[in-house]
Amino acid sequence: MANQILLTTGVLFGMLSVVFGAFGAHALKKTLNNEQLKSFEVAVKYQMYHAIVLLVLGLNPNEVKQSIYWCFTLGILLFSFSIYGLVLSDSKGKKLSFLGPITPIGGLLLASGWGLLLINYL
């Protein structure tokens, strides 16, 4: 996997997590209740954590397997973005319930990415 792809993806997800975090902290603070705000913050944190991992992997001279990249990338999209959708739709009174089962799939992909990373470096 090309390091440029890892770095670009990590930077993009990192940038978006800062934007979403600021959006949640300022624009949504008056709209969301405490539980919704905490869920939104969890999504932002997990997105940033995994963006940093992608950056570290992109700076690593060793070849990173595509499966690790895809687990983290799809995991971020399914985990964090489903939470964003659930929270925002719930705050508007039209909760997109179909997103609920997607969140744990994203979490499983994130955990799988860590497992593959461990296997790759052992």
C-alpha distance (Angstrom), angle and dihedral (degrees) to the residues before:
residue distance angle dihedral
M1 . . .
A2 3.80 . .
N3 3.79 113.9 .
Q4 3.81 89.7 -138.3
I5 3.82 90.4 64.5
L6 3.80 91.7 49.4
L7 3.80 92.2 47.8
T8 3.80 94.1 45.4
T9 3.80 92.5 48.8
G10 3.81 91.7 46.2
V11 3.79 92.4 49.0
L12 3.80 92.5 47.4
F13 3.81 93.8 49.2
G14 3.82 90.8 44.0
M15 3.79 92.4 50.7
L16 3.80 91.6 47.4
S17 3.79 91.9 49.4
V18 3.81 90.0 55.5
V19 3.82 90.7 48.2
F20 3.83 92.7 46.1
G21 3.81 91.3 44.7
A22 3.80 91.7 52.7
F23 3.80 90.3 44.7
G24 3.80 90.4 52.1
A25 3.79 94.7 44.5
H26 3.79 95.3 48.0
A27 3.79 115.9 16.4
L28 3.80 97.8 33.0
K29 3.81 98.9 37.6
K30 3.80 90.9 90.5
T31 3.81 94.0 41.5
L32 3.80 102.4 46.2
N33 3.78 127.6 66.4
N34 3.83 118.9 -130.4
E35 3.81 94.6 -93.4
Q36 3.80 92.4 49.5
L37 3.79 91.5 46.9
K38 3.81 91.6 50.9
S39 3.82 90.9 50.4
F40 3.80 90.4 49.0
E41 3.81 89.9 50.2
V42 3.82 91.5 50.7
A43 3.80 89.8 54.2
V44 3.81 91.3 49.6
K45 3.83 92.4 48.0
Y46 3.80 94.3 48.8
Q47 3.79 90.4 47.2
M48 3.81 90.9 51.9
Y49 3.81 94.4 44.6
H50 3.77 91.3 53.9
A51 3.80 93.3 41.9
I52 3.81 87.0 58.0
V53 3.80 90.7 49.3
L54 3.81 90.0 52.5
L55 3.82 89.4 50.8
V56 3.80 92.1 50.0
L57 3.80 90.4 48.2
G58 3.81 89.9 49.0
L59 3.81 90.5 53.2
N60 3.80 92.1 47.9
P61 3.81 113.2 101.6
N62 3.83 90.9 -145.1
E63 3.77 119.0 93.4
V64 3.80 111.3 -100.8
K65 3.76 117.3 -146.5
Q66 3.78 116.5 -116.9
S67 3.80 90.6 -127.9
I68 3.83 90.4 65.6
Y69 3.79 91.6 49.3
W70 3.79 92.7 49.0
C71 3.81 94.0 45.7
F72 3.80 90.9 54.1
T73 3.80 95.6 40.3
L74 3.80 96.5 46.4
G75 3.79 89.9 38.6
I76 3.81 90.8 57.4
L77 3.78 91.9 46.8
L78 3.79 95.1 47.4
F79 3.81 98.3 37.4
S80 3.79 105.3 37.3
F81 3.78 99.3 29.4
S82 3.80 93.4 47.8
I83 3.81 88.7 53.4
Y84 3.80 90.3 49.3
G85 3.80 89.2 51.7
L86 3.80 93.8 45.8
V87 3.79 94.1 48.5
L88 3.79 96.6 43.6
S89 3.80 94.3 45.0
D90 3.81 91.1 46.3
S91 3.80 90.6 51.7
K92 3.81 88.3 56.0
G93 3.81 91.9 49.3
K94 3.81 93.8 -112.0
K95 3.79 103.2 96.3
L96 3.80 112.4 -165.8
S97 3.80 94.4 -137.5
F98 3.81 93.5 179.4
L99 3.82 87.3 72.9
G100 3.82 91.6 63.3
P101 3.83 96.1 80.2
I102 3.81 90.9 45.1
T103 3.82 93.8 63.5
P104 3.83 96.8 67.2
I105 3.81 90.5 45.9
G106 3.79 87.4 57.1
G107 3.80 90.3 47.7
L108 3.79 90.2 50.7
L109 3.80 89.9 51.9
L110 3.81 90.8 50.6
A111 3.81 91.0 50.1
S112 3.82 90.0 46.0
G113 3.80 89.9 52.5
W114 3.81 89.5 55.2
G115 3.79 90.5 47.8
L116 3.79 92.1 49.9
L117 3.80 89.4 47.3
L118 3.79 90.0 54.5
I119 3.80 91.9 48.5
N120 3.81 90.8 46.3
Y121 3.79 93.7 54.3
L122 3.79 96.4 41.7
